[in-house]
């Protein structure tokens, strides 16, 4: 069964838009635990995006020794998205490298997106490619985006490391985030100040045990909820 990667808002604020478009970082720790040269494994991964919402998806490569190649193209990317490489030259040699697909998808549908890395003339290795099924959902199909005035979401989910909390608000808001375990016991609580637009906060889950948790953001005029699944 394919894993589902739901990609939501990853911009810190509108003022921080350019920094969100920086270079990707290869997920070397995930590659260490993988038998594949590519992470996420294309054979069991479906990428899910939301129409009209900025998103990023990173493809990490562990390039074999004696391989030198160039990212030839990334084809059939959903409209509204583009790609960048680390290194910026998109020239891959032995080591860990990555491609980041980012932008705001403008059309819903299912796309088979393929990254082609063409081996250089002097390399005996074959080309290194990766293809993913990318589903762009309409925004009204995502429960966490239930109100244009305020939304609260988490990415990634399920989580193994520290996730990001993302908020969209039509005006500055101040509120409280409360996290509960499955028994309803309060495990964490903190205040958040939001600016108009999109806001992102990294959340530390180092003290969390694997399991299901529920989060609530309560402002003076509105309340929003999320579910967080922590896995080993």
C-alpha positions as CSV (number, residue, x, y, z in Angstrom):
1,X,0.0,0.0,0.0
2,X,1.3,3.4,-0.9
3,X,2.0,5.9,1.8
4,X,0.3,9.3,1.5
5,X,2.3,12.5,2.0
6,X,-0.2,15.4,2.5
7,X,1.6,18.6,1.9
8,X,0.2,21.8,3.4
9,X,1.3,25.4,4.0
10,X,5.0,25.8,4.6
11,X,5.5,29.5,4.3
12,X,6.5,31.2,7.5
13,X,4.8,34.5,6.6
14,X,4.2,36.4,3.4
15,X,7.2,38.4,4.2
16,X,9.3,35.2,4.5
17,X,8.2,33.9,1.1
18,X,11.6,34.1,-0.5
19,X,13.3,32.2,2.3
20,X,10.8,29.4,1.8
21,X,12.1,29.0,-1.7
22,X,15.7,28.3,-0.6
23,X,17.7,25.2,-1.3
24,X,16.5,21.8,0.0
25,X,18.4,19.6,2.4
26,X,18.8,15.9,1.5
27,X,17.2,13.7,4.2
28,X,20.3,11.7,4.7
29,X,19.0,10.0,7.9
30,X,16.1,8.6,5.9
31,X,18.4,7.4,3.2
32,X,20.5,5.6,5.9
33,X,17.5,3.5,6.7
34,X,16.5,2.8,3.2
35,X,17.5,0.2,0.7
36,X,16.7,2.6,-2.1
37,X,18.9,5.3,-3.6
38,X,15.9,7.6,-3.5
39,X,13.7,8.9,-0.6
40,X,10.7,8.8,-0.3
41,X,10.6,5.4,-2.1
42,X,8.7,6.1,-5.3
43,X,7.2,2.5,-5.3
44,X,5.1,3.1,-2.2
45,X,4.6,6.9,-2.0
46,X,1.7,9.0,-3.2
47,X,2.1,12.7,-2.8
48,X,-1.0,14.7,-2.0
49,X,-1.1,18.5,-2.4
50,X,-3.9,21.1,-2.0
51,X,-5.0,23.4,-4.9
52,X,-4.2,27.0,-4.2
53,X,-2.0,26.3,-1.2
54,X,1.8,26.7,-1.3
55,X,3.7,23.5,-0.8
56,X,7.1,21.9,-1.0
57,X,8.1,18.3,-1.7
58,X,11.8,17.1,-1.4
59,X,13.2,14.2,-3.2
60,X,16.5,13.0,-1.7
61,X,19.1,11.0,-3.7
62,X,22.0,8.9,-2.5
63,X,24.3,9.1,-5.5
64,X,26.6,6.1,-5.9
65,X,30.4,6.4,-6.1
66,X,31.8,7.0,-9.6
67,X,28.5,8.5,-10.7
68,X,28.3,12.0,-12.2
69,X,25.1,13.2,-13.7
70,X,22.9,16.2,-14.4
71,X,19.2,16.7,-13.5
72,X,18.0,16.7,-17.1
73,X,14.4,17.6,-16.4
74,X,11.4,17.1,-14.0
75,X,8.4,16.5,-16.2
76,X,4.6,16.5,-15.6
77,X,4.8,18.8,-12.6
78,X,1.4,20.1,-11.6
79,X,0.7,23.6,-13.0
80,X,2.0,26.3,-10.7
81,X,5.0,24.4,-9.4
82,X,8.7,24.4,-10.3
83,X,11.8,22.8,-9.0
84,X,15.3,23.7,-7.6
85,X,18.3,21.5,-6.8
86,X,20.9,21.2,-4.1
87,X,23.5,21.9,-5.5
88,X,22.0,24.8,-7.5
89,X,23.8,23.6,-10.6
90,X,21.7,20.4,-10.5
91,X,24.9,18.4,-11.1
92,X,24.9,15.3,-8.9
93,X,28.0,13.3,-8.0
94,X,28.8,10.8,-5.3
95,X,27.0,11.8,-2.1
96,X,23.6,13.0,-0.9
97,X,21.7,15.5,-3.0
98,X,18.1,16.6,-3.4
99,X,15.4,18.2,-5.7
100,X,12.7,20.4,-4.2
101,X,9.4,20.8,-6.1
102,X,7.6,23.8,-4.8
103,X,5.0,26.4,-5.6
104,X,1.2,26.8,-5.5
105,X,-0.7,24.2,-7.5
106,X,-3.3,25.8,-9.7
107,X,-5.1,22.8,-11.1
108,X,-6.5,19.8,-9.3
109,X,-5.9,16.3,-10.7
110,X,-3.5,13.4,-10.6
111,X,0.0,13.8,-12.2
112,X,2.8,11.3,-12.7
113,X,5.8,13.5,-12.0
114,X,9.3,12.2,-13.0
115,X,12.7,13.5,-12.2
116,X,15.4,12.5,-14.7
117,X,19.0,12.5,-13.8
118,X,21.1,11.8,-16.9
119,X,24.5,10.1,-16.4
120,X,27.4,12.0,-17.9
121,X,29.2,10.7,-21.0
122,X,32.1,9.5,-18.8
123,X,30.0,7.6,-16.3
124,X,29.4,3.9,-16.7
125,X,26.4,3.9,-14.5
126,X,22.8,4.0,-15.8
127,X,20.6,7.1,-15.4
128,X,19.1,7.8,-11.9
129,X,15.4,8.6,-12.1
130,X,12.4,8.9,-9.7
131,X,8.7,9.1,-10.5
132,X,5.8,9.9,-8.1
133,X,2.0,9.9,-8.3
134,X,1.0,13.4,-7.3
135,X,-2.6,14.2,-6.4
136,X,-3.7,17.8,-6.2
137,X,-6.9,18.0,-4.2
138,X,-9.4,20.8,-4.3
139,X,-9.1,22.9,-1.1
140,X,-12.7,22.3,0.0
141,X,-11.8,18.6,0.3
142,X,-9.4,19.2,3.2
143,X,-11.1,19.3,6.6
144,X,-8.4,21.4,8.2
145,X,-9.1,24.2,5.7
146,X,-12.7,24.5,6.8
147,X,-12.8,28.3,7.0
148,X,-11.2,31.0,4.9
149,X,-10.9,33.3,8.0
150,X,-8.8,30.9,10.1
151,X,-7.2,27.4,9.5
152,X,-4.9,25.2,11.5
153,X,-3.0,22.3,10.1
154,X,0.1,20.1,10.7
155,X,2.7,18.7,8.4
156,X,3.9,16.0,8.1
157,X,1.4,13.7,9.7
158,X,2.0,11.0,10.9
159,X,5.2,12.5,12.4
160,X,8.6,10.9,13.4
161,X,10.5,14.2,14.0
162,X,9.4,17.7,14.8
163,X,6.4,18.7,12.6
164,X,5.3,22.2,11.6
165,X,2.1,23.9,12.7
166,X,0.6,26.1,9.9
167,X,-2.0,28.7,10.3
168,X,-3.8,31.0,7.9
169,X,-5.7,34.0,9.3
170,X,-7.5,36.9,7.7
171,X,-6.4,39.2,10.5
172,X,-3.9,39.3,13.4
173,X,-5.0,36.9,16.1
174,X,-3.7,35.7,19.5
175,X,-4.7,32.4,20.9
176,X,-3.7,29.3,22.8
177,X,-2.7,25.9,21.4
178,X,-3.5,23.0,23.7
179,X,-2.3,19.4,23.0
180,X,-4.1,16.4,24.5
181,X,-3.4,12.7,24.5
182,X,-6.0,10.1,23.6
183,X,-7.3,10.0,27.1
184,X,-8.0,13.8,27.1
185,X,-5.1,14.6,29.4
186,X,-3.5,18.0,28.7
187,X,0.2,17.4,27.7
188,X,1.2,20.8,26.4
189,X,-0.1,24.4,26.2
190,X,1.4,27.6,24.8
191,X,0.3,30.9,23.4
192,X,0.6,31.9,19.7
193,X,0.5,35.3,18.1
194,X,-0.5,35.2,14.4
195,X,0.0,37.9,11.7
196,X,-2.3,38.3,8.8
197,X,-1.6,35.6,6.1
198,X,0.2,32.4,6.6
199,X,2.2,31.5,9.7
200,X,4.4,28.5,10.5
201,X,5.8,27.2,13.8
202,X,8.1,24.2,14.3
203,X,6.9,22.0,17.2
204,X,9.1,20.0,19.5
205,X,7.8,16.4,20.0
206,X,10.9,15.0,21.7
207,X,8.9,14.4,24.9
208,X,6.0,12.6,23.1
209,X,5.5,8.9,23.1
210,X,4.1,7.2,20.0
211,X,0.3,7.5,19.8
212,X,-2.6,9.7,18.8
213,X,-2.9,13.3,20.0
214,X,-5.4,16.1,19.5
215,X,-4.6,19.8,19.2
216,X,-6.8,22.8,19.7
217,X,-6.1,26.4,18.7
218,X,-8.5,28.7,20.6
219,X,-8.7,32.4,19.7
220,X,-11.2,35.0,21.0
221,X,-13.6,34.4,18.2
222,X,-12.8,31.0,16.7
223,X,-11.5,27.5,17.6
224,X,-9.8,25.1,15.3
225,X,-8.7,21.4,15.8
226,X,-6.1,19.0,14.5
227,X,-5.1,15.4,15.0
228,X,-1.5,14.4,15.3
229,X,-0.1,10.8,15.1
230,X,3.4,10.3,16.5
231,X,5.2,7.1,15.2
232,X,8.6,5.7,16.0
